[in-house]
Amino acid sequence: MVAGVRLEPSAREAFSGDYRAAPCGTSDEARDPMTPKLFHPADLPAPELLRRRHLAYLVLDESVGGCSSDLRMFGTGRSSADEVLLWYENGSGDDYGLVVLEKEALLWVFDHECPFSPWVLYDSGVTDWPGMLDGLPEHLAAHLPHPIGPGEPRSVSGCYWYTDGAWSMGDPELPDEGLPEWYPPGMDPQGADLLVPLLVGDGTEAARFAEEYYERPELADAARNLVELVEAERPLTREALDAMSPQDGAEVMLSRARALGLAT
């Protein structure tokens, strides 16, 4: 058990009905505060499908905001020939990162308000939440983000890794005081609800992104179609991208999709 610091209520109270609550239970689900329901990585699809879904949202993100916008939430990069890094930042201090290797992968999330945030234990001098990284191979642990400064914790609240064809996780310890009463029932205390876009492949979450994040409800159907095309590995057509009214134009987004390795 971990002795933590009491977290205060915040805007998080309003999240029990929004898109992030979906994968870890329903909002009216009975919850024993001492036995939180942790997201299990067995629910995750293979890394390649996660990669493809992330790229679909990246195209959606850049279509709405423009390829050079500083407000983009989805991104990608490559640190070596065999390593692809995909990242998401919601602008409120929460993010996820996915490193895809040839046969392995590492996925982490950070929700700055969740009960398992290592920042809750700042005064304890820990780098990571106790038990979270138990069993993580050292060569994959090397890909985790580093602490911001000396003596500070690593901004990772949940971690999952893919080896030998299966997803695994550690054994994070439960806080001594259980979960805060204000924490929405059904939400994963490690922040895995940030992964909803990667878990749902039917385009419904893309439609919600258009409506709720971008406040562009008129793009909901086009966003759903875009994600479903990528999910099915079907070509992204100029018409599908044009329906998104992309800020940089459909031809630019077609070129961007090709550069990302998506079928066009």
N, C-alpha and C positions, 0 to 999 in steps of 0.2 A: 504493500500500500504506500501511497505517496502523500506526504503532507503538503498540501498546496495552499494557495492564497485565495480567499473568497473573491469571485468575480462579480462585478456589479451588473445589473440589468442594462441593456442598451437597445439600440435599434434592432438587434438580433431578435427581439421578441416578436417583431412583425414578420419574421421569415417563415413561420410554421406553415404558411399557405403558399409560399412562392415556389419557384421551380427547383430550388435546391433541396427541398424536403423529400423529394420523391424516392430515392433508392433505398433509404434506410428505415422505412416504416411509415405509417400514416400518422397524421397529426392527432388523431383521437386514440391512438394506441396506448394502452396502459403501460406505465413505465415505473419500475422499481428504481429509485435514484441510485441505489448501490450496485445495480447490475445493468449498466448501459449496453445498448445493442451496438456493437462495433460492426462497421462495414467489413465484409470478408472479401478478399481479392478473388475468390473463386467466381465472383460475379463479373469479373473483368474479362473481356474478349482477348484474343491474341494481340500482341504488340502491333502487328502490322495493321490490324483493323483500328486500333486506337490511333495510330499515326494517321491513317486516312481520314478518320472522323475529325481529328484535330485540324488537318489541313482544309477540310471542308469549311469549318468555322473560321479559319484564317481567311479564306477567300471571301466568306460572308462579311467578316469584319472589315477587310480592306475595301470591299465593294461599297460599304456604307460610309466609311470614314476616309477612304483614300489610302493609297499604298504608303505615303510618306507621313501620315498623321502620327503625332506623338501620343494620341489617345487610343491607339490600337490595343486590344486586349490579348490577341493571339499572335504568337510569333514562332519562328523556327531558325535554327542555325546548325552549323556543323563544326565540331572542334577537331575532327580527324576524319580520315577516309571511311572508317567503319562506325562512326558514331554520329547520330542525329539527335539534336536537342530540340524539343518542342516545349513551349512555355505559354502559360496563361496568367494574366494579372488583371484583376477586376477593378483596380484603381482605388480600392478601399483597404489595401493591406493584405489581401488574400491572393494566393496563387497556387499553381501546380507546375510541375516540371516532369517531362517524360524523356528519358534517354533510351534510344533504341539502338541496340548493337546487333551483330549478325544473328545470333541465336538467343540473346538475352535482352532484358530490359529492366529499367529502374524507373519507378514512378513515385513521386512524393507530392504531398499537399501541405499547404500552410494556411490555416484559418486563424487569424490573430485573436479572435474572440472565443475560440472553442476551448472547452475545459482541459484538453490535452496539449495545449500550446506550451512548449517548454519555457516561454516567457513568464508563465504563471509561477515557475520555480526559480526565477531570476536570482533571488537572494540565496538560493541553495548552491549556486555555482555549478549547476549541471549544464552540459552542452546539449544533450538530447533527452527526451522524455524517457524515464526508466523503462527498459524492456522493449521499447519501440523497435530497436534495430537488432534485437536478438536473432541470430541466425543469418544476418545479412552478410553475404560473401564480401571479403575485404576489397576485391577488385571492383565490385559494384559500389561499395561504400565510398570509394574514391571519387565517384561522380556526384555525390551529394553537394549541395551548396555549402560554402564555408560560413562559419559565424562571422558577423559583421565586424566584430572587434574582439580583442583579448578579454577573456572572462565572460563573454556574452554567449547566450545559447544560440543554437542553430535554428533558423526559422523554418522548421519542419515539424508538423504536428501529426502526420501520418505517412507511412512509407511501405511500399510494396515492391516486390522484385520477381522477375520472371526468369526461371532457370529450369532446364530439363523439361521444357514443355508445360510448365505449370506456374501459377502465381502463388507467392507466399507472403507472409507478414510475420512480424515479431510477436511478442507477448506483452503489450503495454500494460503497465500496472495501473490499477484503479486508484484515483485520489481517495485519501482517507475519508473525506467528507462527502464522497459521492459526487453526483452532478448537481450543479446549482439548480434551484427550483425554477429559475426563469428560463433555463435552457429548453428550447422547444422539444416536446416529445417526438421521437422518431428520427431526429437528426443525429448523425454520427458525431460523437464527441471528439473525433480526430479531424473533422473537417472534410470527410470524403464526399460530402454533398457537392463540393466544387467539381466533382467528376461527372456530374449528370450528363453534360453534353457528350462525353465519351461513352457513356453507358447506354444511351438511347439512340438507336439508329434510324427511327422512322420519320425523323424530321420535325416531330412535335416540339422538341426543345429549341430547334432553330427558329420556328415560328414564334415561340415565346421570347427568344432573344430579340427578334425584330420588333415585337410589340412592347416588351418591358425594358430591355436594356437600351435599345436604340430609339425607342419611342417612335417607331415607324410601322404602325399596324398595317399599312397598305402594302408592306413588303412581306407579310407573313407567309403567304402562299409561295412566293418566289423563293424565300429562304428555305422553306420546307422542301421544295423541289430540288434546290441546289444540293442540299445535304443528302437527300435520297439518291440523287444521281451518283454522287461520290461513293456513298455507301454500297451501291450496287455495281461499282466500277464501270459505270456507263459514261460516255463522253459528256463533258461539260460543253454544251453548245453555246454559240453566240447569243441565241435567243434566250437561253436560261439565264445567262449573265446580264443581258440587256434588261430583263424583267426586274433585276435588282436595282435598276437606275444607278449603276456604279458611278461614283464621283469622278473617276479617272477614265471612264468609258469602257465599253465591253471589250474592245480590241486589246486594251492594256491588261484587263483582267484575264483575257484568254492567254496572253503571253505569260502572265504571272502564274496561272494554273499550270501551264506547260513547264515552266521553270521549277515548279514544286513537284513535278513528276505525275501530275494528274492527267487523266485521259481527256482529250479535247477533240 
